[in-house]
Amino acid sequence: MRFEVFSTDRLGISQEILNELANLGLNIKAMEVASGIIYLNIESRDLDFATIQQSISKVDGVSLCQQLDLLPSELKQQHLQALLKRIPDPIFDLDAAGQVISCNHHRHIYLSRPSEQVLGITLTELRQKAAFSRDVSFEEQTFQAEVTPLWIDGVFSGAVVMLKSLDKVANQLSNFQQSISFNGMEDIVGDSLPILQVKEQLFKFAGLDLPILINGETGTGKELVARAIHLQSHRKDKPFLAINCAALPEQLLESELFGYVAGAFTGASTKGKPGLFELANGGTVFLDEIAEMSVYLQAKLLRFLQDYSFRRLGGNKETQANVRIISASHQPFEQLIAQGNFRQDLYYRLNVLNLMLPPLKARVEDIKQLCDHFICQAREQTKLAKPELLPDALSVLHAYNWPGNIRQLQNVMFRLTALNSGKQISAPMIKQVLNQFTSTFDDKPTVDSLNVMRGDSSDWLSVDNWQEAQSRFESSLLKALYPHFPSTRKLAQRLAVSHNKIAIKLRQYGIKCPSD
């Protein structure tokens, strides 16, 4: 039975109330005192509330005595437990001896047991001055334990341990890797035949839980396609983790992929670290620029792909990882294999399903749609007005060869949107920006970058001599440039030659002004 007693705040009143309860033969289980209020938890012993209330009210200064459901400390504890139960992660409260004194989710079977027995964390580790984290095994699962030692006035009084599953850590890492949100197929912009074929293959591959190798030039959107496959597959609710194999040295890449145990190498964390394969369990790992991986790591990756088991660096425990591998490269694997720079057996393991992404120059019909998409993205990020893309600017974009592919087009559109907010984007503006990023509009022309030679190499096998090849080249170059520089003076300035030379060449090849 619980009471709250309101009284004047005078010396000795609490003792007088306790004396009255003792005269009734009552045992006090708990007592809390605040200014003007005394809270009591009493073993009633079959006495009714009225009898107890009458006895307490005899004390001089008592103004009110009424029943309570819970004492203030009990109410706070109840709210705290309700709050802890809402947290999905296991939380343990440890005393100074390292014993578990409280935990959420009704894990009462661990109470009064040492943390070393429950979590594998020793008292020596708990007594560290600063908070730390380390991997622990709990209920046959691997967690990352975040340990906060509690020191009061320089005396160790216990610790709080929160366990985070590796799935949650992986999801946090996956979200961190994404600078923008991905919507899967919706992010693959375009309706040209090459890109429609890619989308059709993507749908098929998403339902086949097999390794995929994506080939394509730099900037064609290999990671975007890999994410779309992941989001279209049954693994969509699990992590998607990506790593660029060309960006890290061999040892660091190995530790990032497979993880390491404490003290595995010089400079390694004393707590160890899980690798991407372990973190992405149930999800997808995207290995970008895999052709840059060393032969040593290729052999280790091949071993992993045989049964999807591995050991952390410096460890001896075999770990299984249920992951799907999607890899990508812009390099020719046949040549790398012939040179001994890439293992043929690994190539066959990775290339179970193959997806070839077309370069932007092979899907020029999508440029307008891509430009609108990137301009809208840039407008949202910069909070500026949307500029209008003029037809003459679109003609320049169609004529350009795009060595950087879609990534380069995105860069150009973002730059133009930021610099020309609310204005029109014209052909001269496009050329100016392209001149800053590429050599296409430099003083010296390049045939490939201006698409003046669209045929394959067999078209040139029929030439009889150097002079004929040079004439064919000059004619193709002038026909490609003249529509964009529709006067002999402008074309001469563009090619950095004399006005007379351009006039002579135009007459020689019978090329007329586009306005004629």
C-alpha positions in Angstrom: 0.0 0.0 0.0 1.4 3.4 -1.0 0.7 6.8 0.5 1.6 10.4 0.0 1.5 12.6 3.2 1.3 16.4 2.9 2.5 18.2 6.0 4.3 21.3 7.2 8.0 21.3 6.8 9.1 21.1 10.5 11.9 19.2 12.2 11.0 15.7 13.4 7.7 15.3 11.7 8.9 12.4 9.6 10.0 10.6 12.7 6.6 11.1 14.4 4.8 9.7 11.3 7.1 6.6 11.4 6.4 6.2 15.1 2.6 6.1 14.4 3.2 3.4 11.8 5.4 1.4 14.1 2.7 1.5 16.8 0.4 -0.2 14.2 3.0 -2.9 13.7 3.5 -1.9 10.0 6.7 -2.5 8.1 7.9 0.3 5.8 9.2 -1.1 2.5 10.2 2.2 1.0 10.2 5.9 1.9 10.9 9.1 -0.2 10.9 12.6 1.2 10.5 15.9 -0.6 9.7 19.4 0.7 6.3 19.1 2.4 5.6 15.6 1.1 6.5 12.1 2.4 5.9 9.1 0.2 5.5 5.7 1.8 5.3 2.1 0.7 3.8 0.0 3.5 3.1 -3.6 4.1 -0.6 -3.3 5.1 -1.0 -6.5 7.2 -4.7 -6.5 6.6 -5.2 -3.0 8.0 -7.5 -0.9 5.9 -6.6 2.5 4.5 -9.0 4.4 6.8 -7.2 3.1 10.0 -3.7 4.0 8.7 -4.9 7.4 7.5 -6.5 8.1 10.9 -3.3 7.2 12.7 -1.1 9.4 10.5 -3.5 12.3 10.7 -2.9 12.5 14.5 0.5 13.9 13.9 0.6 17.7 14.3 1.2 19.4 10.9 -0.2 16.6 8.7 -2.8 18.2 6.3 -3.6 15.3 3.9 -2.9 11.6 3.6 -4.0 9.8 0.4 -3.2 6.6 -1.5 -0.9 6.3 -4.5 -0.4 3.8 -7.3 3.4 4.2 -7.5 6.1 6.1 -5.6 7.8 8.9 -7.7 11.0 6.7 -8.1 8.8 3.7 -9.2 7.0 5.9 -11.7 10.3 7.2 -13.1 11.6 3.6 -13.3 8.5 2.5 -15.1 8.7 5.3 -17.7 12.4 4.5 -18.2 11.7 0.8 -18.8 9.0 1.7 -21.2 11.5 4.0 -23.0 14.2 1.3 -23.1 11.8 -1.3 -24.4 11.1 1.0 -27.4 14.7 0.9 -28.3 15.2 -2.2 -30.5 18.9 -2.6 -29.6 19.9 -4.6 -26.5 21.1 -2.3 -23.7 22.9 -3.5 -20.5 23.5 -1.7 -17.3 26.6 -3.0 -15.4 27.7 -2.3 -11.8 31.3 -1.7 -10.7 31.9 -5.4 -10.5 30.9 -5.9 -14.1 27.7 -7.7 -13.2 24.6 -7.1 -15.3 22.1 -5.3 -13.1 19.5 -4.3 -15.7 18.7 -4.9 -19.3 15.8 -4.2 -21.7 13.6 -6.6 -23.6 13.0 -8.8 -20.6 16.4 -10.4 -20.9 16.2 -11.3 -17.2 18.2 -14.5 -17.7 21.4 -12.3 -17.9 20.8 -10.4 -14.6 23.5 -10.8 -11.9 25.9 -12.5 -14.4 29.3 -11.0 -15.3 29.6 -9.1 -18.5 32.5 -11.3 -19.5 30.2 -14.3 -19.5 27.3 -12.5 -21.2 29.1 -10.2 -23.7 32.7 -11.3 -23.6 33.8 -7.9 -22.2 36.1 -8.1 -19.2 36.1 -5.8 -16.2 39.5 -4.5 -17.2 38.1 -3.3 -20.5 35.1 -1.7 -18.8 37.3 0.3 -16.5 38.7 2.4 -19.4 38.4 6.1 -19.0 36.8 6.8 -22.4 33.9 5.3 -24.3 34.8 2.6 -26.8 33.3 0.1 -29.3 34.2 -3.4 -30.2 32.6 -6.5 -31.8 30.9 -9.0 -29.5 29.0 -12.2 -29.9 25.6 -12.3 -28.3 22.8 -14.8 -28.8 24.8 -16.4 -31.6 25.0 -13.1 -33.5 27.7 -10.6 -34.0 27.1 -7.0 -32.7 29.0 -3.9 -32.4 29.1 -3.0 -28.7 29.2 0.7 -27.7 30.5 0.8 -24.2 30.3 3.9 -21.9 32.2 3.5 -18.6 30.6 5.4 -15.7 33.1 7.3 -13.5 31.8 9.4 -10.5 34.2 11.6 -8.7 37.1 9.5 -10.1 35.6 6.2 -8.9 34.4 3.6 -11.4 30.8 2.8 -10.8 29.8 0.6 -13.8 29.1 0.9 -17.5 26.3 1.0 -20.0 26.6 -1.2 -23.1 24.5 -0.8 -26.2 24.6 -3.5 -28.9 24.1 -2.6 -32.6 23.6 -5.3 -35.1 26.0 -5.3 -38.1 22.9 -5.0 -40.3 22.2 -1.6 -38.8 25.8 -0.5 -39.1 25.8 -1.6 -42.7 22.6 0.3 -43.5 24.1 3.4 -41.9 27.2 3.0 -44.1 25.0 2.4 -47.1 23.0 5.5 -46.5 26.2 7.5 -45.9 27.6 6.4 -49.3 24.5 7.7 -51.0 24.8 11.5 -51.5 21.4 11.6 -53.1 18.4 9.2 -52.9 18.1 6.5 -55.4 14.8 5.3 -56.9 16.0 2.4 -59.0 14.7 2.2 -62.5 13.4 5.8 -62.3 16.9 7.1 -62.2 17.9 5.5 -65.5 16.8 8.3 -67.8 16.3 7.7 -71.6 14.1 6.0 -74.2 16.6 5.3 -76.9 16.9 1.7 -78.1 20.3 1.0 -76.4 19.1 2.2 -73.0 15.7 0.3 -73.4 17.7 -2.8 -74.0 19.8 -2.2 -70.9 16.6 -1.7 -68.8 15.2 -5.0 -70.2 18.3 -6.9 -69.2 18.3 -5.1 -65.8 14.8 -6.5 -65.1 15.9 -10.0 -66.0 19.2 -9.9 -64.0 17.5 -8.4 -60.9 15.6 -11.6 -60.4 18.6 -13.9 -61.0 20.7 -14.0 -57.8 24.0 -14.4 -59.7 27.2 -12.3 -60.1 27.0 -9.5 -62.6 29.8 -7.8 -64.5 29.0 -4.4 -65.9 31.2 -3.1 -68.7 31.1 0.4 -70.0 33.2 3.6 -70.5 33.9 5.9 -67.6 30.8 8.0 -66.7 28.2 5.7 -68.2 26.4 5.1 -64.9 27.7 1.7 -63.8 27.1 2.3 -60.1 23.6 3.7 -60.9 22.7 0.6 -62.8 24.1 -1.6 -60.0 22.0 0.2 -57.4 18.9 -0.2 -59.7 19.5 -4.0 -59.9 19.8 -4.2 -56.1 16.6 -2.2 -55.6 14.8 -4.3 -58.1 15.9 -7.6 -56.4 14.7 -9.4 -53.3 17.8 -8.0 -51.5 16.4 -4.4 -51.7 15.8 -4.1 -48.0 19.4 -5.1 -47.2 22.5 -3.0 -47.5 24.1 -1.9 -50.8 27.8 -1.2 -50.2 30.1 0.1 -52.9 33.9 0.4 -53.1 36.3 1.6 -55.8 39.0 -0.9 -56.1 41.3 1.6 -57.8 41.1 4.1 -55.0 42.8 2.1 -52.3 46.2 0.4 -51.9 46.2 -3.4 -51.7 46.4 -3.9 -47.9 43.8 -1.2 -47.2 41.4 -2.7 -49.8 41.8 -6.1 -48.3 40.9 -4.9 -44.9 38.0 -3.0 -46.2 36.6 -6.0 -48.0 37.3 -8.8 -45.4 37.8 -6.8 -42.2 40.4 -7.5 -39.6 40.8 -8.6 -35.9 42.4 -6.5 -33.2 46.1 -5.9 -33.8 46.1 -7.7 -37.2 48.7 -5.2 -38.6 50.5 -2.1 -37.6 48.1 0.8 -37.2 45.1 -1.5 -37.0 42.3 -0.6 -34.6 42.6 -2.4 -31.2 38.9 -3.2 -31.5 39.1 -4.9 -34.9 36.7 -4.0 -37.8 34.2 -5.9 -39.9 34.6 -5.8 -43.7 32.1 -4.9 -46.4 31.3 -8.6 -47.1 30.4 -9.0 -43.4 28.5 -5.8 -43.2 26.5 -6.3 -46.4 25.3 -9.8 -45.3 22.0 -10.4 -47.1 22.6 -7.5 -49.5 24.8 -6.5 -52.4 28.5 -5.5 -52.7 29.5 -3.4 -55.8 33.1 -3.7 -56.7 33.8 -0.7 -59.1 36.9 -0.7 -61.3 37.6 -4.3 -60.3 40.2 -4.6 -63.1 42.5 -2.5 -60.9 42.5 -5.1 -58.1 45.9 -6.8 -57.5 46.5 -10.4 -58.5 46.9 -11.3 -54.8 43.4 -9.9 -53.9 42.0 -11.5 -57.1 43.0 -14.9 -55.7 41.4 -14.1 -52.3 38.2 -12.9 -53.9 38.1 -16.0 -56.0 38.4 -18.1 -52.9 35.5 -16.1 -51.3 33.3 -16.6 -54.4 33.6 -20.4 -54.2 31.5 -20.8 -51.0 31.1 -17.2 -49.7 33.1 -17.8 -46.6 36.2 -15.8 -45.4 38.4 -15.0 -42.5 39.2 -11.5 -41.2 42.8 -10.4 -41.5 44.7 -12.0 -38.7 41.8 -14.1 -37.6 41.1 -17.9 -37.8 37.3 -17.9 -37.6 35.4 -18.7 -40.8 32.5 -16.4 -41.5 29.8 -16.8 -44.0 28.4 -13.8 -46.0 25.3 -14.1 -48.1 26.0 -11.3 -50.5 25.5 -10.7 -54.2 28.6 -9.4 -56.1 28.2 -6.9 -58.8 31.5 -5.7 -60.4 32.3 -3.2 -63.0 35.2 -1.9 -65.2 35.8 0.1 -68.3 38.9 -1.9 -69.2 39.1 -4.7 -71.8 39.3 -7.9 -69.8 40.5 -10.0 -72.7 43.6 -7.9 -73.0 44.2 -7.9 -69.3 43.9 -11.7 -69.1 46.3 -12.0 -72.1 48.8 -9.8 -70.3 48.5 -11.8 -67.1 47.0 -8.8 -65.1 43.7 -10.4 -64.5 42.9 -14.0 -63.5 40.8 -15.8 -66.1 39.1 -18.0 -63.5 38.0 -15.0 -61.6 36.7 -13.4 -64.8 34.5 -16.4 -65.4 33.2 -16.2 -61.8 32.3 -12.5 -62.0 31.0 -12.6 -65.6 28.1 -15.0 -65.1 25.8 -12.3 -66.2 27.1 -9.5 -68.4 25.7 -6.0 -68.9 27.2 -3.6 -71.5 26.4 0.1 -71.0 26.3 2.2 -74.1 28.4 5.4 -74.3 26.4 8.7 -74.5 27.5 9.2 -78.1 25.6 5.9 -79.0 22.3 7.3 -77.4 22.2 10.9 -78.5 18.4 10.7 -78.6 18.5 10.7 -74.8 20.5 13.9 -74.5 17.5 16.3 -74.3 15.8 14.1 -71.7 19.1 13.8 -69.7 19.6 17.6 -69.9 16.1 18.3 -68.5 16.7 15.8 -65.7 20.1 17.3 -64.7 18.8 20.9 -64.9 15.9 20.0 -62.6 18.4 18.3 -60.2 20.7 21.4 -60.3 17.7 23.7 -59.8 16.6 21.8 -56.6 20.1 21.9 -55.2 20.9 25.5 -56.0 17.4 26.8 -55.4 17.7 28.9 -58.6 15.3 29.4 -61.5 15.3 26.8 -64.3 17.0 28.0 -67.5 15.8 27.2 -71.0 17.9 25.0 -73.2 17.8 26.5 -76.7 17.6 24.4 -79.9 21.0 25.6 -81.1 22.6 24.5 -77.8 21.0 21.1 -78.2 22.6 20.8 -81.6 26.1 21.5 -80.1 25.4 18.8 -77.5 24.4 16.3 -80.1 27.6 17.0 -82.2 29.9 16.6 -79.2 31.5 13.3 -78.6 31.2 13.2 -74.8 34.4 11.4 -73.7 33.2 11.7 -70.1 29.7 10.4 -71.0 26.7 11.1 -68.7 28.9 12.3 -65.8 30.4 15.0 -68.0 26.9 16.0 -69.3 25.7 16.3 -65.7 28.7 18.4 -64.8 28.0 20.8 -67.8 24.3 21.1 -67.0 24.9 21.8 -63.3 27.5 24.5 -64.2 25.2 26.2 -66.7 22.3 26.1 -64.4 24.3 27.7 -61.6 25.7 30.4 -63.9 22.6 31.1 -66.0 19.8 30.9 -63.5 16.5 31.9 -65.2 18.2 32.6 -68.5 18.5 30.8 -71.7 21.3 28.3 -72.4 22.6 29.0 -75.9 25.2 27.3 -78.1 28.0 29.8 -77.3 27.5 29.1 -73.6 27.7 25.3 -74.2 30.9 25.7 -76.2 32.5 28.0 -73.5 31.8 25.4 -70.8 33.0 22.5 -72.9 36.2 24.4 -73.7 36.9 24.7 -70.0 36.4 21.0 -69.3 37.6 19.3 -72.4 39.9 19.8 -75.4 37.1 19.4 -77.9 36.9 23.1 -78.7 40.6 23.9 -78.3 42.6 25.4 -81.2 43.4 22.0 -82.6 40.5 19.9 -83.7 40.1 16.2 -82.9 38.2 14.0 -85.3 36.8 11.5 -82.7 35.6 14.2 -80.4 33.6 16.0 -83.1 32.1 12.8 -84.6 33.4 13.5 -88.1 34.3 9.9 -88.6 31.3 7.8 -87.5 32.2 4.7 -89.4 34.3 1.8 -88.1 38.0 1.2 -89.0 37.1 -0.9 -92.0 36.0 2.3 -93.8 39.6 3.4 -94.0 41.0 0.1 -95.4 40.0 1.2 -98.9 42.2 4.3 -99.2 45.0 4.1 -101.8 47.5 6.5 -100.2 48.1 9.1 -97.6 46.9 12.0 -99.8 43.4 10.3 -100.3 43.1 9.7 -96.5 44.0 13.3 -95.8 41.5 14.6 -98.3 38.8 12.4 -96.8 39.6 13.6 -93.4 39.6 17.3 -94.4 36.3 16.9 -96.1 34.6 15.2 -93.2 36.0 17.7 -90.7 34.8 20.7 -92.7 31.3 19.2 -93.3 31.0 18.6 -89.5 32.2 22.0 -88.4 30.7 24.3 -91.1 27.1 24.1 -89.7 28.3 25.3 -86.3 30.6 28.0 -87.8 28.6 29.1 -90.9 31.1 31.5 -92.4 34.6 31.1 -93.8 35.9 33.7 -91.3 34.4 31.9 -88.2 35.5 28.5 -89.4 39.0 29.9 -90.1 39.1 31.4 -86.6 37.9 28.1 -85.1 40.6 26.0 -86.8 43.3 28.7 -86.4 44.1 28.9 -90.1 43.9 31.7 -92.7 40.6 32.8 -94.2 41.9 32.0 -97.7 42.9 28.4 -96.8 39.3 27.7 -95.6 37.8 29.2 -98.7 40.1 27.2 -101.0 39.3 23.9 -99.1 35.6 24.6 -99.2 35.7 25.1 -103.0 38.0 22.0 -103.4 35.5 19.7 -101.7 32.4 21.4 -103.0 31.1 22.3 -99.5 28.5 25.1 -99.5 27.4 27.4 -96.7 24.6 25.8 -94.7 22.4 28.8 -95.3 22.6 28.4 -99.1 
